Amino acid sequence: MVEKTDILILNGPNLNMLGVREPDIYGHESLNDVEHMCRDRAQLLKMSIDFRQSNFEGELVTIIQKARDNARGIIINPAAYTHTSVAIQDALKLAELPVVELHLSNPHAREPFRHNSYVSPVAAGIICGFGSFGYILAIDAIARLIDSK
């Protein structure tokens, strides 16, 4: 039997462009920088992570479906799919794992269309507005959720 990854950290569309795309909103760190930061934090907590990114909704859904059997919790930054994807919401429900929703910016302080989230109803909590540091907060939060199960 394959050992489960503790935390799936899943990043949605355009997050591969971190550091380049609107750094005044999303920061100057690259996604690679964020991944290294996450690996360091997870190691301190003695947890394993699977860090992924896709620009494709169907691929994100497939990764979430597989997490049902391969992970103990999910951190998801769904990016633009936050506001549009019932498919991601359904996959997260199906996974039956603790979920933390994550955003670099604060969507509630931005355009009105960003105020609605299809992920929030299935997430244990939401971390937003803290830039890349939000990933550290999300790892700490999901670790507590996993440990409490």
N, CA, C and O of each residue as an XYZ file, in Angstrom:
596
protein
N       0.842     -1.189      0.000
C       0.000      0.000      0.000
C       0.882      1.246      0.000
O       1.862      1.321      0.742
N       0.537      2.203     -0.817
C       1.278      3.451     -0.905
C       0.869      4.350      0.261
O      -0.314      4.492      0.569
N       1.870      4.953      0.902
C       1.586      5.867      2.008
C       0.971      7.159      1.467
O       1.383      7.672      0.427
N      -0.019      7.668      2.190
C      -0.694      8.894      1.769
C       0.201     10.105      1.990
O       0.981     10.163      2.941
N       0.066     11.073      1.082
C       0.646     12.388      1.293
C      -0.217     13.080      2.338
O      -1.438     12.924      2.342
N       0.407     13.834      3.214
C      -0.390     14.542      4.208
C      -1.233     15.627      3.566
O      -2.444     15.679      3.779
N      -0.601     16.502      2.773
C      -1.291     17.694      2.276
C      -1.109     17.834      0.765
O       0.013     17.870      0.260
N      -2.229     17.911      0.063
C      -2.208     18.312     -1.343
C      -2.357     19.822     -1.371
O      -3.325     20.363     -0.835
N      -1.406     20.505     -1.992
C      -1.509     21.956     -2.192
C      -1.725     22.157     -3.682
O      -0.839     21.907     -4.498
N      -2.923     22.615     -4.017
C      -3.339     22.691     -5.407
C      -3.552     24.146     -5.813
O      -4.266     24.890     -5.142
N      -2.931     24.536     -6.906
C      -2.959     25.908     -7.413
C      -3.609     25.956     -8.781
O      -3.284     25.162     -9.664
N      -4.526     26.889     -8.951
C      -5.284     27.007    -10.184
C      -4.629     27.866    -11.248
O      -3.425     28.117    -11.204
N      -5.437     28.317    -12.214
C      -4.931     28.981    -13.408
C      -4.202     30.294    -13.120
O      -4.567     31.068    -12.236
N      -3.170     30.495    -13.903
C      -2.321     31.690    -13.902
C      -1.375     31.780    -12.712
O      -0.529     32.674    -12.671
N      -1.497     30.878    -11.745
C      -0.575     30.934    -10.608
C       0.841     30.529    -11.003
O       1.793     30.820    -10.280
N       0.984     29.868    -12.132
C       2.320     29.598    -12.671
C       3.020     30.896    -13.099
O       4.218     30.891    -13.385
N       2.283     31.987    -13.141
C       2.842     33.280    -13.544
C       3.105     34.207    -12.358
O       3.332     35.403    -12.536
N       3.073     33.648    -11.144
C       3.368     34.464     -9.960
C       4.725     35.143    -10.108
O       5.671     34.566    -10.644
N       4.798     36.355     -9.633
C       6.025     37.138     -9.737
C       6.075     37.976    -10.994
O       6.786     38.979    -11.054
N       5.312     37.559    -12.011
C       5.253     38.264    -13.284
C       3.904     38.965    -13.431
O       3.836     40.126    -13.836
N       2.839     38.249    -13.101
C       1.475     38.769    -13.254
C       1.110     39.666    -12.078
O       1.066     39.208    -10.935
N       0.853     40.908    -12.346
C       0.380     41.878    -11.353
C       1.046     41.711     -9.981
O       0.377     41.405     -8.994
N       2.368     41.915     -9.927
C       3.061     41.722     -8.651
C       2.581     42.672     -7.545
O       2.762     42.382     -6.362
N       1.974     43.797     -7.919
C       1.422     44.700     -6.904
C       0.231     44.063     -6.178
O      -0.085     44.450     -5.053
N      -0.424     43.099     -6.807
C      -1.541     42.381     -6.181
C      -1.076     41.036     -5.625
O      -1.411     40.679     -4.496
N      -0.302     40.286     -6.424
C       0.015     38.899     -6.090
C       1.416     38.689     -5.522
O       1.750     37.579     -5.110
N       2.225     39.718     -5.494
C       3.563     39.607     -4.925
C       4.640     39.327     -5.957
O       4.361     39.127     -7.139
N       5.866     39.317     -5.487
C       7.026     39.160     -6.366
C       7.592     37.743     -6.362
O       8.431     37.413     -7.200
N       7.142     36.898     -5.426
C       7.652     35.530     -5.388
C       7.085     34.725     -6.550
O       5.949     34.937     -6.976
N       7.887     33.810     -7.049
C       7.428     32.893     -8.084
C       6.708     31.721     -7.406
O       6.813     31.541     -6.192
N       5.989     30.938     -8.186
C       5.339     29.755     -7.637
C       6.381     28.779     -7.100
O       6.137     28.085     -6.113
N       7.534     28.729     -7.747
C       8.633     27.898     -7.269
C       9.094     28.361     -5.886
O       9.360     27.535     -5.013
N       9.192     29.681     -5.683
C       9.541     30.222     -4.362
C       8.508     29.803     -3.318
O       8.863     29.418     -2.204
N       7.240     29.880     -3.682
C       6.163     29.501     -2.769
C       6.252     28.019     -2.436
O       6.081     27.621     -1.284
N       6.521     27.211     -3.446
C       6.645     25.769     -3.204
C       7.766     25.474     -2.214
O       7.583     24.667     -1.303
N       8.915     26.111     -2.376
C      10.039     25.902     -1.446
C       9.654     26.318     -0.024
O       9.979     25.626      0.941
N       8.970     27.433      0.096
C       8.508     27.908      1.395
C       7.561     26.872      2.031
O       7.648     26.595      3.227
N       6.664     26.311      1.219
C       5.718     25.311      1.713
C       6.429     24.033      2.140
O       6.101     23.452      3.174
N       7.395     23.599      1.353
C       8.138     22.381      1.699
C       8.893     22.567      3.013
O       8.932     21.662      3.846
N       9.492     23.743      3.194
C      10.204     24.024      4.444
C       9.254     23.980      5.638
O       9.582     23.401      6.673
N       8.067     24.597      5.495
C       7.101     24.613      6.604
C       6.591     23.203      6.905
O       6.497     22.802      8.064
N       6.268     22.467      5.857
C       5.770     21.099      6.046
C       6.820     20.233      6.728
O       6.491     19.417      7.589
N       8.070     20.407      6.351
C       9.153     19.631      6.967
C       9.247     19.932      8.461
O       9.448     19.021      9.264
N       9.103     21.195      8.836
C       9.108     21.565     10.258
C       7.991     20.862     11.031
O       8.148     20.511     12.201
N       6.855     20.666     10.345
C       5.706     20.011     10.967
C       5.724     18.494     10.783
O       4.806     17.788     11.201
N       6.802     18.010     10.143
C       6.950     16.578      9.854
C       5.775     16.053      9.009
O       5.235     14.975      9.258
N       5.409     16.849      8.017
C       4.323     16.487      7.112
C       4.850     16.484      5.680
O       5.798     17.196      5.348
N       4.225     15.681      4.854
C       4.591     15.633      3.438
C       3.569     16.441      2.634
O       2.404     16.561      3.012
N       4.045     16.990      1.516
C       3.140     17.732      0.635
C       3.296     17.267     -0.803
O       4.348     16.779     -1.219
N       2.226     17.434     -1.535
C       2.190     17.252     -2.980
C       1.749     18.612     -3.516
O       0.589     18.994     -3.357
N       2.662     19.339     -4.148
C       2.424     20.714     -4.586
C       2.189     20.698     -6.092
O       3.062     20.280     -6.853
N       1.014     21.151     -6.522
C       0.652     21.091     -7.942
C       0.034     22.392     -8.427
O      -0.456     23.199     -7.638
N       0.068     22.578     -9.746
C      -0.569     23.715    -10.406
C      -1.067     23.273    -11.758
O      -0.400     22.510    -12.457
N      -2.247     23.754    -12.133
C      -2.759     23.518    -13.479
C      -3.616     24.694    -13.909
O      -4.276     25.338    -13.094
N      -3.593     24.955    -15.195
C      -4.451     25.969    -15.790
C      -5.762     25.364    -16.283
O      -6.619     26.081    -16.798
N      -5.926     24.042    -16.130
C      -7.052     23.329    -16.716
C      -8.001     22.797    -15.647
O      -7.594     22.034    -14.770
N      -9.250     23.198    -15.725
C     -10.247     22.822    -14.733
C     -10.370     21.305    -14.591
O     -10.391     20.788    -13.474
N     -10.451     20.601    -15.698
C     -10.607     19.150    -15.651
C      -9.425     18.460    -14.978
O      -9.601     17.483    -14.251
N      -8.238     18.965    -15.219
C      -7.060     18.392    -14.570
C      -7.103     18.631    -13.057
O      -6.750     17.745    -12.279
N      -7.529     19.809    -12.646
C      -7.675     20.095    -11.215
C      -8.692     19.151    -10.581
O      -8.468     18.648     -9.480
N      -9.799     18.909    -11.263
C     -10.826     17.994    -10.767
C     -10.253     16.589    -10.604
O     -10.487     15.939     -9.585
N      -9.511     16.119    -11.589
C      -8.912     14.782    -11.530
C      -7.931     14.667    -10.368
O      -7.911     13.652     -9.671
N      -7.121     15.694    -10.157
C      -6.161     15.687     -9.048
C      -6.914     15.625     -7.708
O      -6.516     14.889     -6.805
N      -7.980     16.386     -7.587
C      -8.776     16.369     -6.354
C      -9.407     14.993     -6.150
O      -9.405     14.473     -5.034
N      -9.945     14.401     -7.215
C     -10.541     13.068     -7.099
C      -9.524     12.050     -6.592
O      -9.846     11.229     -5.733
N      -8.313     12.096     -7.110
C      -7.264     11.163     -6.687
C      -6.834     11.412     -5.247
O      -6.403     10.489     -4.556
N      -6.952     12.660     -4.795
C      -6.562     12.998     -3.420
C      -7.414     12.247     -2.407
O      -6.971     11.992     -1.287
N      -8.611     11.900     -2.790
C      -9.504     11.145     -1.894
C      -8.785      9.929     -1.311
O      -8.958      9.601     -0.137
N      -7.984      9.268     -2.131
C      -7.261      8.074     -1.706
C      -5.794      8.324     -1.384
O      -5.134      7.475     -0.785
N      -5.277      9.501     -1.784
C      -3.830      9.730     -1.700
C      -3.391     10.839     -0.760
O      -2.190     11.065     -0.608
N      -4.331     11.546     -0.119
C      -3.963     12.677      0.740
C      -4.829     12.670      1.996
O      -5.843     11.978      2.078
N      -4.396     13.457      2.959
C      -5.146     13.577      4.215
C      -5.848     14.925      4.343
O      -6.715     15.092      5.201
N      -5.480     15.894      3.491
C      -6.103     17.208      3.491
C      -5.716     17.972      2.248
O      -4.714     17.659      1.605
N      -6.510     18.976      1.905
C      -6.291     19.758      0.680
C      -6.252     21.240      1.011
O      -7.128     21.766      1.697
N      -5.217     21.901      0.509
C      -5.163     23.364      0.456
C      -5.350     23.703     -1.010
O      -4.623     23.196     -1.865
N      -6.314     24.555     -1.305
C      -6.555     24.908     -2.703
C      -6.616     26.416     -2.877
O      -7.358     27.120     -2.192
N      -5.804     26.888     -3.825
C      -5.912     28.253     -4.321
C      -6.515     28.105     -5.716
O      -5.783     27.950     -6.693
N      -7.843     28.152     -5.816
C      -8.490     27.883     -7.090
C      -8.383     29.021     -8.098
O      -8.791     28.873     -9.250
N      -7.836     30.156     -7.667
C      -7.666     31.320     -8.547
C      -9.016     31.662     -9.199
O     -10.040     31.679     -8.515
N      -9.029     31.927    -10.480
C     -10.257     32.363    -11.153
C     -11.377     31.324    -11.087
O     -12.552     31.678    -11.179
N     -11.023     30.044    -10.927
C     -12.059     29.013    -10.820
C     -12.846     29.120     -9.513
O     -13.892     28.487     -9.367
N     -12.354     29.908     -8.570
C     -13.090     30.165     -7.331
C     -14.508     30.600     -7.637
O     -15.460     30.167     -6.988
N     -14.637     31.463     -8.633
C     -15.888     32.160     -8.912
C     -16.741     31.479     -9.974
O     -17.832     31.948    -10.294
N     -16.241     30.366    -10.522
C     -16.950     29.778    -11.670
C     -17.135     28.270    -11.616
O     -17.979     27.747    -12.343
N     -16.388     27.548    -10.791
C     -16.329     26.108    -10.971
C     -17.156     25.294     -9.973
O     -16.747     25.054     -8.838
N     -18.321     24.886    -10.439
C     -19.123     23.928     -9.698
C     -18.418     22.570     -9.728
O     -18.523     21.800     -8.773
N     -17.709     22.272    -10.801
C     -16.999     20.990    -10.924
C     -15.946     20.841     -9.827
O     -15.807     19.760     -9.253
N     -15.214     21.892     -9.531
C     -14.212     21.832     -8.452
C     -14.916     21.689     -7.104
O     -14.469     20.920     -6.254
N     -15.997     22.410     -6.904
C     -16.757     22.259     -5.664
C     -17.221     20.804     -5.493
O     -17.073     20.226     -4.416
N     -17.773     20.228     -6.543
C     -18.257     18.850     -6.477
C     -17.116     17.868     -6.181
O     -17.291     16.935     -5.398
N     -15.960     18.073     -6.799
C     -14.811     17.195     -6.564
C     -14.338     17.308     -5.116
O     -13.992     16.303     -4.495
N     -14.322     18.521     -4.581
C     -13.908     18.705     -3.187
C     -14.886     18.015     -2.229
O     -14.462     17.431     -1.232
N     -16.178     18.077     -2.521
C     -17.167     17.357     -1.707
C     -16.897     15.861     -1.764
O     -16.881     15.175     -0.741
N     -16.684     15.371     -2.977
C     -16.443     13.946     -3.199
C     -15.193     13.456     -2.466
O     -15.151     12.318     -1.997
N     -14.194     14.301     -2.370
C     -12.928     13.906     -1.737
C     -13.108     13.571     -0.261
O     -12.373     12.744      0.279
N     -14.076     14.203      0.395
C     -14.351     13.964      1.811
C     -13.105     14.137      2.676
O     -12.831     13.333      3.567
N     -12.357     15.209      2.393
C     -11.144     15.559      3.135
C     -11.289     16.968      3.676
O     -12.071     17.755      3.143
N     -10.544     17.305      4.733
C     -10.537     18.707      5.155
C      -9.944     19.587      4.057
O      -8.960     19.222      3.415
N     -10.560     20.751      3.854
C     -10.150     21.682      2.791
C      -9.938     23.063      3.390
O     -10.749     23.541      4.183
N      -8.834     23.699      3.001
C      -8.602     25.107      3.300
C      -8.521     25.846      1.969
O      -7.713     25.511      1.104
N      -9.370     26.854      1.821
C      -9.357     27.712      0.632
C      -8.348     28.827      0.867
O      -8.286     29.401      1.954
N      -7.562     29.127     -0.154
C      -6.469     30.078     -0.023
C      -6.459     31.048     -1.196
O      -6.666     30.658     -2.345
N      -6.214     32.323     -0.886
C      -6.047     33.352     -1.920
C      -4.931     34.288     -1.496
O      -4.837     34.659     -0.326
N      -4.092     34.666     -2.433
C      -3.007     35.606     -2.153
C      -3.554     36.987     -1.820
O      -3.111     37.634     -0.871
N      -4.514     37.424     -2.609
C      -5.140     38.729     -2.366
C      -6.427     38.500     -1.571
O      -6.810     37.362     -1.299
N      -7.078     39.587     -1.208
C      -8.360     39.489     -0.526
C      -9.445     39.718     -1.575
O      -9.688     40.856     -1.976
N     -10.103     38.639     -2.024
C     -11.107     38.811     -3.076
C     -12.276     39.710     -2.667
O     -12.942     40.284     -3.528
N     -12.526     39.837     -1.378
C     -13.636     40.673     -0.906
C     -13.309     42.166     -0.980
O     -14.199     43.008     -0.860
N     -12.045     42.484     -1.177
C     -11.626     43.882     -1.319
C     -11.409     44.244     -2.792
O     -10.885     45.311     -3.113
N     -11.822     43.330     -3.677
C     -11.612     43.551     -5.110
C     -12.948     43.658     -5.834
O     -13.968     43.950     -5.210
N     -12.952     43.429     -7.123
C     -14.158     43.569     -7.935
C     -15.284     42.682     -7.388
O     -15.025     41.601     -6.859
N     -16.522     43.140     -7.517
C     -17.660     42.386     -6.969
C     -17.763     40.936     -7.465
O     -18.183     40.062     -6.705
N     -17.388     40.663     -8.722
C     -17.506     39.285     -9.215
C     -16.591     38.336     -8.450
O     -16.816     37.126     -8.467
N     -15.564     38.858     -7.780
C     -14.639     38.014     -7.006
C     -15.170     37.704     -5.604
O     -14.548     36.937     -4.870
N     -16.289     38.278     -5.230
C     -16.809     38.088     -3.877
C     -17.484     36.730     -3.693
O     -17.649     36.273     -2.562
N     -17.875     36.082     -4.787
C     -18.533     34.780     -4.713
C     -17.520     33.649     -4.878
O     -16.677     33.686     -5.774
N     -17.609     32.652     -4.011
C     -16.735     31.486     -4.099
C     -17.561     30.212     -4.098
O     -18.424     30.019     -3.241
N     -17.291     29.341     -5.067
C     -17.893     28.013     -5.089
C     -17.129     27.048     -4.183
O     -17.620     25.958     -3.889
N     -15.945     27.436     -3.744
C     -15.134     26.581     -2.879
C     -15.494     26.787     -1.407
O     -15.494     25.832     -0.630
N     -15.795     28.006     -1.027
C     -16.054     28.326      0.385
C     -17.063     27.410      1.070
O     -16.837     27.031      2.219
N     -18.167     27.036      0.419
C     -19.139     26.180      1.107
C     -18.606     24.801      1.511
O     -19.174     24.151      2.389
N     -17.529     24.358      0.881
C     -16.980     23.035      1.210
C     -15.642     23.129      1.954
O     -15.022     22.109      2.254
N     -15.206     24.343      2.248
C     -13.929     24.549      2.945
C     -14.167     24.712      4.442
O     -15.166     25.292      4.868
N     -13.231     24.191      5.226
C     -13.285     24.395      6.680
C     -12.999     25.847      7.018
O     -13.500     26.369      8.014
N     -12.186     26.508      6.180
C     -11.842     27.900      6.399
C     -11.210     28.513      5.168
O     -10.851     27.821      4.215
N     -11.083     29.830      5.212
C     -10.531     30.594      4.091
C      -9.422     31.489      4.618
O      -9.579     32.173      5.629
N      -8.298     31.471      3.912
C      -7.187     32.375      4.235
C      -6.971     33.243      3.007
O      -6.738     32.732      1.912
N      -7.047     34.551      3.191
C      -6.891     35.439      2.036
C      -6.266     36.757      2.462
O      -6.418     37.209      3.598
N      -5.552     37.363      1.503
C      -5.042     38.708      1.709
C      -3.660     38.804      2.321
O      -3.181     39.911      2.567
N      -3.002     37.683      2.576
C      -1.692     37.711      3.224
C      -0.548     37.387      2.271
O       0.566     37.106      2.712
N      -0.816     37.425      0.973
C       0.228     37.114      0.003
C       0.730     35.693      0.178
O      -0.020     34.809      0.592
N       1.991     35.474     -0.137
C       2.546     34.115     -0.064
C       2.566     33.575      1.362
O       2.571     32.358      1.552
N       2.578     34.453      2.374
C       2.537     34.000      3.761
C       1.248     33.225      4.051
O       1.204     32.416      4.978
N       0.219     33.467      3.271
C      -1.027     32.725      3.416
C      -0.834     31.226      3.281
O      -1.557     30.451      3.908
N       0.138     30.804      2.467
C       0.411     29.373      2.320
C       0.903     28.775      3.642
O       0.534     27.653      3.992
N       1.718     29.509      4.362
C       2.204     29.042      5.670
C       1.020     28.926      6.636
O       0.885     27.931      7.349
N       0.170     29.951      6.651
C      -1.013     29.917      7.501
C      -1.912     28.737      7.137
O      -2.461     28.072      8.015
N      -2.057     28.485      5.844
C      -2.904     27.382      5.382
C      -2.319     26.027      5.786
O      -3.060     25.121      6.167
N      -1.005     25.888      5.704
C      -0.371     24.631      6.122
C      -0.605     24.406      7.610
O      -0.950     23.299      8.025
N      -0.423     25.434      8.404
C      -0.673     25.298      9.843
C      -2.137     24.927     10.108
O      -2.423     24.085     10.959
N      -3.047     25.551      9.387
C      -4.472     25.286      9.582
C      -4.831     23.862      9.187
O      -5.522     23.168      9.934
N      -4.372     23.420      8.027
C      -4.732     22.067      7.580
C      -4.069     21.016      8.465
O      -4.640     19.948      8.688
N      -2.875     21.306      8.970
C      -2.204     20.370      9.887
C      -3.061     20.156     11.131
O      -3.209     19.027     11.600
N      -3.622     21.237     11.662
C      -4.507     21.119     12.837
C      -5.764     20.326     12.506
O      -6.211     19.498     13.299
N      -6.331     20.585     11.333
C      -7.529     19.843     10.923
C      -7.236     18.355     10.767
O      -8.031     17.511     11.181
N      -6.096     18.044     10.170
C      -5.712     16.639      9.996
C      -5.487     15.974     11.340
O      -5.948     14.858     11.576
N      -4.779     16.664     12.219
C      -4.476     16.098     13.543
C      -5.728     15.899     14.387
O      -5.764     15.019     15.247
N      -6.749     16.706     14.147
C      -7.968     16.605     14.953
C      -8.891     15.491     14.479
O      -9.859     15.159     15.163
N      -8.603     14.912     13.321
C      -9.455     13.826     12.779
C      -9.171     12.524     13.483
O      -9.785     11.505     13.167
